[in-house]
Amino acid sequence: MFPKNAWYVACMPDEIDSKPLGRRICGEAMVLYRGPDNKATALEDFCPHRGAPLSLGTVQEGKLVCGYHGLEMGCDGKTVAMPGQRVRGFPAIRAFPVIERYGFIWVWPGDAEQADPAKLHHLEWAESQDWAYGGGLYHINCDYRLMIDNLMDLTHETYVHSTSIGQKEIDETPTTTKTEGDMVVTSRHMSNIMAPPFWRMALRGNNLADDVPVDRWQICRFTPPSHVLIEVGVAHAGKGGYDADPSVKASSIVVDFITPETETSIWYFWGMARNFNPKDKALTASIREGQGKIFSEDLEMLERQQQNLLAHPERKLLMLNIDSGGVQSRRVIDRLLAAEKRVIPIAVAEGETP
């Protein structure tokens, strides 16, 4: 159901600073910790002795120590030592490729030989002093594709987020969707409207008037396996909209890294990167708090939607023009899944000679 030969966010760096972390990613039970030289490491969360979860253990001098009988694991998945035992014949457990980059720890749950760091797309905002970032993590009981649908169709903001970022003009403004290789881009531009509460706050945060008409934009970009980055912002009306000078606008990138846990649950790493007043820590905290409340409003909707779909698997859902971004994103995912599974040609599947 989810591509495995890809980089997923596994955790935030501080989640493994003091002790091992157990986390299931794409159906794989992993333990994440800091090994020798403080390097982020991911192993199968399974002690080769009695099958205990290694995540219940400790880290001592870069070695993962099982909390059941003291077995010590190396970061390559091989047993290093165990009190009173010879460990040379102990079976190795699986080690997963890991990258610590852009303020996140990424893991590759698929074929380790294909785990090329160059396949992790560049995040310029995460490396520049001109940007500030604040975010968090939610665990949500839904199919990861439902969250992608949610983020690639922001029409729901009018209803789910009516007191923060929603407004009727979202409904009234059509979107355009295009596919660029494996990237899907859905755009909406609204002209000469009043900013909703969240964006009035952002305008004030950039020392701009918040009671004048604005031009607003939403540009959603899906990239495999399940990442959605959304350029959002407002500019004083008539000043160029998306292309307006920074002095008359407040713009940001909504960061959405969706990591499947199981077929019906996800780890949702959310945040916002902005390039105005990046050193204002109070503003970063205020935006993070506001965005956290916005995303929490999605949580119940998605979980209840998942429950309905599980209860009625026979029902076919409608696909409207506003769903184009999600539909195209699912097609990219399906293509990647087919490639990983090395699908048998249809002629063979039907019993014909290829």
C-alpha positions, 0 to 999 in steps of 0.5 A: 500500500505504501512505497518502501524504497523511499525516504520517510521522516522517522522522528525529530532529532530530540526524540532519540537524544536521551533513550531509544525510540520504538516506532513502526514505519511502513509496517516495519517495527524499528528502534531508533537511537544514537550510536557511536559518534552520536550517529542516528541509527535504526534497527529492527525492534527485535532482540535476537535472543528472546524477541524482546523490543529493543526500544525498551532498552538503553544506549551505553557508549553507542551500543543498544542494550536490550532491557531484558537480558543485557544483550548489546547490539551494534549499529549494523544489526549484529550482536556485540556482547551478552553477559556470560554468553558467546555471541558469534553465532547470534543471527543479525537483525535488520539495519535500516539506512538513516539520514539526519538532515534538514532538522529531521531523521529520515529512514529508508524502510525498503531495499537498503541497496537502493537507499541513495541519499541523493534521492532525498529532495533538497529543502532550501528553507531548512538550510538558510538563516533567512528562514524560520521553522516551527512544527510538531507531530501528530499520530492519526488513525487514517490511511496516509493517502487520505491526508494527501487528499486533504492537503492537495484539496484545500477547499475543506478549509472553508468548513473545517477551519472556518475560524482560522484560515477558511473563507468562502472565496476558497470555494469560489476560486477554481484550481489548476492542477499539473503533473511535473514528472512525479510531482503534482502541483495544485494552485489557487489564487484569490484576488482582492479579498479580506484576509482570514484571522490566521493571515491577519496575524501573519500580516501583523507579524510582518508589520503590515496592515491587516485590515486592507484587501489582499491577494492570497495564494495556495500552491500545493506540491506533492512529491513521493512518497508522501510529502506535501509542501504548500506555498501559502501567503497574502500580499496587499492587493494590487501589489503583485500577489504571489510575486509581490515584493516581500515588503508588502506580503506575508508568505510561508511554506506549510511543511507536511511529511506524512509517514505511514505507520500501518495501512490505517495510521500515520505519523504526521510531521507538520510545520511552517517555514517562513522568510519574514522576521525569521529571528522573531522567536515569539512570532515562530511560537505564535504561528506554531501554536496557531498551526497546531490548532488548525491541524488538530481540526483535521485529525477528527475528520480524517479519523472518522472518515477512515472509520466510515471507509472501513465500515463501507468498503464497497462504496465508491467515492465521487471524484470531482474537479476539486479532487484532481490534486489528490487523484493525480498524487495517487496515480504517482503512488500507484505507479511507484507501487507497481514498479516495486512489485514488478507487476506481471504483464496483464497477458501473463496474468490472464493465462496468455503467452507473453 
